[in-house]
Structure formats: C-alpha cells, structure tokens
Amino acid sequence: MAEQQTTQQEQQKLQKGKSYITVVGKAKVTDTTFSGEKTSNSSDYFYKRLNLGIETAEGNIVYGEQMGGNSPSKNYKIKVRTKPVDGKQGERVEIDWADRLNESIVESIGDFDVFKVGLIREGDEPAEGAEDKRKLVVKKFLSSYDAHDYIQQHLKDGMMIMAKGKYVFRKNQEDDKKVFQIKDIFLSKSEEGFANFVQTVVIDSDSISKDAVKASKETGEIVISAMAVDYVSKINNKPVGKNMTFNLPITVRINKENPEITATILDKLFKVKKGKVREITIEGQIFEGFEQQQVSKKDVKMSKDVQELIAMGLYSEEEAMEKMTVRGNKVSKLVFTRPFILKDKDDATKIKMDFSDDKYVPEDLIVVIPEDEDTSDMGEEIDLNKMAEEKSNDQGDAWLKGLGLGN
C-alpha cells in the first residue's frame, strides 16, 4: 500500500512545499486540551489528541493540535529517517510500535522526525528578579501519542511557551480548512507573543481579483486568492491518495503613507500573467481571534479623576488610553510581510527568492478523481484528519491605478 501511494505521488505533478509555523504566547490549558486515550468509532484505532490554544496577544489565540496512535490489528510502523552522517542524508527506516520508546532508537532518529518537548529546566529556580540560566530539559518522542501525557504532566495554564510545526489541510464538501499541527513545544523567555508563518503557495492570473481590489478601498487590505498543496487521503470517506490544492487566502496590507510600495509588491510578487502559474514561498503573521480597535485621543475625554491619577504618576496617558481598546470583528487571516529568501543551491555565494513560474501550468492545478477509480487494493487507512475533525466539533493595470496602487 505504501509503495503504491508513493508511486502515485511521484507521478503526479503537484508537490507539497514549505510550511513552518512558530507561535509564542501563553498556554491556554482547559479541560478539553488533553483528550486522554480514545478509540475510533469505526475501528480498533486508539489515539491521544492535544488541542492547545496559545494566546499571543489580547484577543488573539492560535490553536494547534497533535494527534497520534495505532491499531492493534494493523500494527502500523513509524516511518522516519535516521540522523545525517558525514553530511549525507539519513536512511529511511521503519520502527515497530513496541520499540518507539527505546531511547537508543529515539536518539538515532533525525530531529525532523521526532517530537521535542522542553517544559522543565534543570536545577532550582533562580532568586526573584534574577535571570534564569538553567538548561532546558528536552524530551524526544517518536509518536505524539506518548508526548501527550508528558505535556499534560508539565504544561500549566499561563506558561509562556513556543510551539513549532506546520500547516496541514483538510478538504470536505463545504470548504478547505487549515490546521496548525504542533511538532515541538518549549518554554519561552520571550515577554511578547507572536505567531509567524513561512508557507509555499501557488497563485495564477486570477489570484488578484477586481472584487478584492474594490473591497480594499474600505478595508485597507487586498486578499490574494492563493492555494497551498497538501496530500489528501480521503474526501468524505472516499479514498483519494493524491496531492491537491487548498484555498489559502493571503492578506496584503496597503501602505497608506506610500501605496506605491504596495503596488510594487503586488506587481512583482502576486501579479501573474495569463496562462502562467507561480509557486512562491512567503513569510507573514497569523491572526486568529478579534481585531483590537484603538480609539483616537481626540475622541476621548479624560475625567478629572483620571487626569489626577496621571498627574500623580500612577498611570501614564498611554496606559489610560489602552483602556479604550475596543474588541472588533472576529478574524482569521495570514498577513504577508515579505517573500522567503534562501541560498541558491547552484551557487552558494548567492541568495534568491524561493519562487518559480515554470514548475506548473494551469492544468496541473486540476486534480481529477475518477468516479470509478479502483482503490480496493490500497488497503484500509486510518483517516486521522476525519477523526480530528469529529473531535474538533467538541469546540490589467488600470484597476490597480484606479485604487491608487499603480505606477
């Protein structure tokens, strides 16, 4: 089954790109954060699931998940790579479920294929006000099934943490959904939260629409109709076994002081000629929650009592103004900040943007799934995405110039 699926992926044109997510903030631990051991309603597959909220700022909580397990009747092996040796890529190996906690085996596996958790530090806590120089204790796991209990033991509500992982995508009849799949969790010394992404997307000539430009006159943002590529095992319980595109809107904020800068960004990065497809990797910020709207000073009258508190130094004017922050609309968006750059593999002295206009043609974006496709010999496959979804229920340039973005 695995060899057949690998062959199918090699034959298809669409390929998955980069996806790196980093979220720093306060852990939001509730009675639904840890599932404990569960069993699928349709098989003997057992699993554990982490559903963790991370508050990066007031009103902004990014949720991520981990999910792993096995089936006694199928006894799935864990497919990983060993650590690189002498600069050479590690070997692909399959680990028996029963051997997953063997420390010598775990240590032989490359960092990319292990789950790392660092939620405690060595030694006693430092004195109040002193810098914490204690070494972080990092525990490694081959399955998030085992990481679940360790995280539950050491993670406390309000802890400042860093979670790293990637986006995975789920497709159903209604819409496409992105999910932050957590791989590593560490304590963080950062005082400020943030949520950043690096993501490879695919765009074409329709990615900047006239409707999006028209809407930007009011919002100050242009939404790019981008797509991400990910593997799809099933859609509505029907086997697929192919890479497909998923809708992934990207928001570009208009530089109000210098809109020509935004025009250049749109023209150079996101405007694609008819008949062309561009693959590009970008960086940006993740916003999940509610927009915070600050009332202007000219619209606020400080009472005499508050003015006296400011005069006594008990409040600054800025602190008083923060009390006027109003919760706005609920948002879920990825905001572009810059293109991703990397070292040229053909010339180590050069740095370039990670993009291509020649990798795909428009027809490659259409993945046909024949109704009579024979999938009987693919074998039974546990659909983690479907199971996680079930559990989640418990919770031309003329128009550019017209906008003032043209040259």
N, C-alpha and C positions, 0 to 999 in steps of 0.2 A: 504494500500500500504506500509506504513512504517513498519507495523508489519511483513509483508511478506518479505520485504527486510532484516529486522533484522534477521529473521529466516534463510534466505539464507546464511547470513554472519556467523551465528553461526554454520551452518552445514559444511561450507567449512573449509578446513584445513589452508590455508594461512591467516596469521594475520598481520595487519599493526604494525610496530614497532615505535621506537622513531624518531623524526625529529625536531631538534631545530636549527634555523638559527639566528645568530647575526651579523649584519652588521653596522659598524660605519664609517662615512665619510661625505663628503659634498653633500648636496642635489643638484640634477641637475633638476631644475624646468624649464620646457619648455611649449610651447603652447599645447603639447599633454599629459602633465602629468595628467590633470584632464579632464574627459570626459564630465562632466555635466550629466544631465539626458538623457538617451537613452531608446528606446523601441525596443524590439526584432522584427526582420522582419517576424517571423513566429508565434508570439503570442502577447498577451497583456502584457507580462512581461516587467516591467520597471526596470532600474538599473542605477547605477553610478559606474565608474571604475577609480581607481588610477593606473597609470603606472609610477613608480618613479625610477629614476636612482640615485645611491649613489656612489660617487667617493671615493674609499678607498685609492687610490694612483694614481700617474700619469699613465695613460694608463689602469687603472683597474676600471671599473664601473660595479657594480652589480645592476641588475634591479629586482624590486619586484612589486607586484600588490595587490590590494584589489578590490573586486567586490561584490556588494550586491544589492538586490532589492526585488520586489514582483510582484504578478499577481493579479489584481482586481478580476478576475473570479475565481481564485483558493484560494486566500487569505491565503497563506502559513503562518503557525505559526513558531515562533522562538523557537527551541528546545535547552534548556540549563539545567544546574544544579545550584541549589541554593548553597550558601556558606556552607562549612562544619560546623557542630555544635557538640561541645564536642568531637572533634576528629573523628566524623563519617562523611562519605561521604554525600554530599548534595543530595537532591532529584532531579529527572528528572522532569522538568516542561515544559509546552508549553505556550509561551507568544503570545497573539494576536498582530498582526502588529500595530494596533491602540494604544496599550499600551507600545510600545517599548521605548518611551521617558519618561515614568513615572519614576521619579527619585527614588522613594521608591522601585519600582520593580527592576530598574537597580542596586541599591545598595544591593539588596538581592541576586544577582547572583554572583557565584564564579568567581574569577579573570580569570580562564582559559577560560571562555566562554564570556568574554567581550572584546571589542576593546578599548585599552587605548591610549590616545594621550596626550602628555605633551610637548607643544611647546611654552609655555609662563611661565614667572616667576612672583611671587608676588612682588609688590613694584617697586621702581625706580631703574634704572640701577646704578651700583656702579661706583665710580670715575675711570678714566682711570688708568690701572695698578693694581687696587685693585681686590682682589678675589671676585667672585660673589657667595655670600652665600644665595641668595634668594631661597625660596622654589619653587619647580616646581609645577605648577598647572596641575593636571592630570584629564582629562575629559574622562568619560566612555560611551561607546555606545554598544547597543545590535546588531546593524547592521552596517556594513561598509558603507552602503548606507548613513547613517547620518554622519558618520565620515568624509566622502568625503568633504563636504562643510566646516566643521570645520578645516580640514587640509589645504584646499585651502586658507582659510582666514588667517592662521597663519604661514604656511610654506613658507619660502623665499629661493630663489636660493643662494647656497653657505653656508647655515646654516650647522653647524656641528651637525649631528643627529645620533641616534642609532635606528635601525629598527630590530624588533624581529619577528620571525614567524616560518614557516616550509616549507618544500618542498611538493608540490603536483605534481602529474604526469598525463600526457595526452598521450593517445595512438591513433595512426592513422595508415593508411596503410604504410606510409613511415618510420616512426621512433618513438621512445619514447622521450618525452620532459619533462624536469623538470622545475617547476616554483616556484620561491620564493614567497610564499603567506604571505604578511605582516599582522601581527596582531596588534602590538604595535609600536608606534613611539614616541621617546622622544628627547629632546635636549641633547647633549653630551658635556662634558667638556674636552673630550679627544683631544689631539693635533695630534694624529696619527690615521689614519684609519685602519680598518682591517675587514675581513669577515671570520667568523668561522662557522663550522657546527658540529652537532652531528647527526649521521644517522645510523639507523639499516639497514644492508644489508644482503643479502643471497648469499652464494658462494658454488661452488661444485668443483669436481675434474678437471673441465675444465676451472676454473677461471684464472689460470696462464698458459698461452699457450706458446708453443715454439716460436711462432712468436713474442709474446710480449717480451720474453727474448732476442731474436735476435735483435729486434729493440732497446732495452735498451742499447746496446753497443754503439750506436750513440747518443741517447737522454739522457742517464744517469738516465732514469726513467723506471719503469715497470708499465704497465697499467693492473690492475686487472679487469677482466670481472665480476663485481658484479651486483646484482639486488636489487631493492627495491620493497616493496609490497605496493600497494595502491588500493583503491576502484575504480572500473570502472562502471560508469552508462551507458555509450553508447560507441560504436565504430562505426564511420562513420554513425551515426544516428540510429544504431541498438541497442536496449536495451540489456544490459549485466547484470548489478546488481550483480557483484562479485568482490572479491579481485583478483588481478592478479600481475604478476611480470613485472617490468620495467627495462630495461637496465640502469645501473648507473655505468659507469667506474670510478674506483678509482686509482689515481696515487700514486705510492710509489717511492720516490726519493732514488737513490742509494748513500749511504755514501761512497764517493770516497776515503776518507782517511782510512776508515775501513769498506770495503764492507762486512766483516763477520757479522757486526751488521745487515745489510740489509738482509743477508741470514737467520739470526735467526728470524727476523721479518716475513719474507715470510714463513719460515718453521713452526713457532709456531702459526701464526695468519691466513695466507691465503692459506696454502697448505692443501687440503682436500683429504682424502682417497677416492678411487673409491667406488661408491655406497653410499657415505655419503653426507649430506647437512649441512652446518654450517650457523647458524644465529649469527651475531656478530654486536655489535654497536661500531662505531669508531668515533674519532674526527679528524678534519682537517681544512684546509684553502681553501677558494673559490677564484679562479682566473678567472675573466671574462674580457677580453679586449685584450691587447697586451703585449707580453713579452718585458721587458726592458733589453737591452744588453749593458753592460758597456765595453768600450774599455780599454785595458790594458795600464798602464802608459808607458810601454816600447815601445808601438806602437804610442805614442803621442809626438809631438814636440811642446813645448810651444813657442810662438813667443816672441820676445824681449819685446814688449809692455805688454803682459800678465805677463811675468816674473817680470816686473817693478811694475805692479798692485799688484802682490803677495808680493813683497818686501815692498811695502808701507802699507801692511795690509788691502788693500781694498778687496782682495779676498784671500781665502785660496787655497792651491793646490787642496784640495778635492772639493771645490766649482767649481773650474775651470774644474776639471775632470767630474763633473756632466753634464757639457755642451756637453760632448761627448757621453752621453747616446743615444743609437740608438733604435728606435722602431722596435721590432721584429715581429714575426708571431702572428696572432690573436689566442687566446687560450680561452678555456672554460673547466676548469678541477677542480676536487676536489682532493686535495693533502692530503694524510694521514699523521697525526702527531703522533697519539697514540690511543690505544684502550680505550674505555669508561669504567670507573670503577664505581661501586655503592655498597651500603651497602647490605649485604646478608640478604634477608627477613626472613631467617630461623635462623640467628644468628646475632644480632645487633652489636656484637663485631668484626665481620669480614667484610672485603671489598674484592670484587671479580670483575673479568671482566664480562661484560654483553655479554655472548655468550652461544650457545648450539649446540651440534652435534646430539641431539636426538629428536629435535622438528619436523623435516621434513625428508621425504625420497624423492629421486629424482622425483617420480611420482607426488608428491604434487605440484611441480613447473609447471606442465602442467595443465592448466585450459581449459577444453573443453567447447565450446559454441555450443550446437547442433543447426543445421540449422533450425530445426522445433520446437525449444523451444517456448512454449506458454507464451508470455509476455503480452497478451491482457488485463489481469486483473491487471497489475501493475500500470495502470493509466498513465496519461501524466506527464512527469517530465521535468522541465526546465534544460537544459544542459548548465550550466554556463561555463564549460570548452570549449565547442564548441563556445559559444558566445565570450568568451575572446580570443580564438584563431583567430576568424574572425577579431576582433578589433586590435589584435596584428599585423596583416598584414599591418596595417597603419604604422608600424615600422620593474717421476723418478728423481733422484738427479743428474744424470750425466750431464744433460744440465745446471743445476744450477752451478755445479762446473766448467763447461767449461766457464761460464761467469765470474768466479772468485767470486761467491757468496756462494759456498759450504763450508762445514766444513773441 
